[in-house]
């Protein structure tokens, strides 16, 4: 029984018997006969070679048969490799499918060792250095550092220094030689891709998207909540080309001159100028920001844009024009009073349906506000339309005044004429019979009393006035206080 206790029989023998090879062979034969009692004599076949091979064991015969089959299978794979590869520089290998490793087989010396495909093909087996003289060899065998093959291999090896995001491949088994033109093109492309990836990452991290804010803006909002100025921020209420507006409830902390309203509107100006790149004309010629304007720094332009809206709203509030009340300005985040109630913003004038009396009342109110804005605030809205006027508590409120400029702006009168056209067309379509046309409304607001038979001549006189004012600024170094007029503009009342 194989699990039984072994019988301990001690056989005394001399040292000569222990060192005898004949005795060792006899003991081995006894062990094999005990393991394989039935021995079948096998006839020698053509695959059995050698004189000292013992074929009395079935195990030995099976191993010999398997080894012979593996050798024939590997030889067939080698023939297939030679047939497929031929003289091609790019070769394939069936090494993973071989049964016997080359170091165990009787392969010839001209076969490629399996370790040859594991080294770096871009570097020589023995490192060679180019001497200071710049060449090696003599006569016809001279090779300079500008040799095409040498430079090609160096360029291929230098591709490893590209950014990890730029895939260059492994090149195992291929002796690649890149010319200088191809390498330089790949290098420039790799650098361009790296810079583009950095720009995309920066844009994602530092820009304000449709309804999301970047981490720096989010930190400003958190500070406002933590300081007690705001109680909570409920969510986004509107989005536009230049800003995103959020609703918030005011906190308990109040300063000496500022009282936090119960409901606030947080206007976050977008930190990218992709949507209104041409809006620099509203700020670069404004004397209040002309010295600080820098077209090469978009972030400063955004902060100046928010600061400009704060100053314009302050002027309008001092003149008594219905508009949001400024609470605080932090960089590009402007906190104002909320025009609406219970998180519901007041509707725009284009979205509300008014009766004929309310429409007429709204028209005269807007006419008076335009005159106040021009005379008392010394401002032109520059983007006045039914989209920037809200209807709340039975009256019109003006919003979005970040682009507002003074009448002495190089394009101030043009902006005023455009506002008059938008207002006249809206109320004429709304059924207000008393609505003036754009030229009459322009004269009523500005008091310039420009007389022209058609719109083209009217705009030509406006451009002439702007040119006269611009020449005066260049010659005298200061702007005109008002344009020459026959008197104060008439006040239209209902």
C-alpha positions, 0 to 999 in steps of 0.5 A: 500500500502506498500509504503504509509505513515503509519497511526499514531494512538496513543493508550493510555495504562497503564504500566501494559498492556505494561508488559502483556505477553498475550497482546504481544502474541495477538499483534503477532497473529494480525501481523501474520494474517495480513501478512498471511490472508489465514491460512491452518490447517496442520495436525501434523506429526511424525516430529513435536515434542514439545508442544509449537510449533506454526504450524499456519504459513507456514514459520514455517512449511517450516523451520521445514521441512528443518531442519529435512531434513538437520539432516537426510542428516548429519546423512547419511554423518556420517554413510558414514564416519564411514563406509569408515574410519573404524579403519584406522589412516588416516581418511576422513571427509565430513565436508564441505558437511554438512548442519548443523554445529555440534554446531547447531545440536543435535549430541552426545558428542562422535562425534569429534568437527569440531574445533579439526581438525584445531589445530596443530597435532604435538603439544600437547593441553597442553604443557608438559615439560620434567623435568631435570631428563629426565623422567616422570611417575613412575614404568611401566608408566615411559616415558623418553625423548628417548621414541619412540613416543615422539621422533617421534612427536618431529621429525615431528614438527622439519620438519617445520624448513627445507628450504621452498623449501623442501616440507614436507606437512601439516599433518593435521589430522595425528599423524605422528611419524618419527624415528630418522633414517628417520628424519636424512636422510630427514634433510641431504637430505634437506641440500644437496638440499639447497646447490645444489640450492645455487650452481646452482644459483651461477653458473648461476650468476657468470659463462660465458655461450656459448654466454652470460656473467655474471654480473661482466664481463658485468660490465667490458665491460661497463666500457671499453665502458664508458672510451672511450677505446671501441666505441661499442661492436657489438656481438659474433664472435666465441665460444670455450671450454675456451673462448668467443670472441666478436667484438668491434670498438676501441675508441679514448682514447689512452695511450702513448705506446698503440694505440687502433686499429680500430677493436678489438677482446674481448676474455672473458675467461669462468669462469668455468673449467668444459670444460677443467679441465685437462688443469692445466698441462699447467700452474702448471709446468710453472715457471712463474706461479708455485708459484701462482698456486692454484688448489682450486681456479678456478677463479684465474686460469682463470685470470692466464690463461688470463695473460699467453696468454697476456705474450705469445702474447707480446713475439711473437709480439716482435719477429715479429711473425704475431699474435693479438696485445695486447691492455689491460687485465682486470681480465679475459677479454683480448682486442686484435686487430681484425684479419679480416675486417668489422666485418668479422673474417679471416678464419681458415686455415682449412676452406680456399681453397688455391692454391698449391703455397699459400699452399707451401708458408703457409707451409714455413711461419709456419715452420719459425714461429715455429723456431722463436717461439722456438728460439727467444720467447723460447716458444712451442705453445702446441696446433698448428693445422689448427684450431689455424691458420688464413689466412689473407692478404696472410699470416698465423696468430697464435692465441690461445697461452694461453696454450703455454709453454717454452721448459724446461717445463716437457712436453714441448718437447712432446707438440712440437712433437704433434704440428709437427705431426699436421702440417705435417699431414695437409700439407701432405694432402694438397699436399705440397710435400716438407712437412717434417714428424713429426720427421724431422720437430721436429729436424728442429725446435728444433735442437736436431737432435734426431736419431731414427728408429721409432716413439716409440724410438723417443718419448722415447728419448724425454722423456729422455731429459725431465727427464734430464731437470727435474732432473737438476731443482730439483738438481740445482734449476734452469732450463737449458737455452737450450737443448744440440744440435749440433748447431743452427737449420737449417732455411728452406726457400722457 
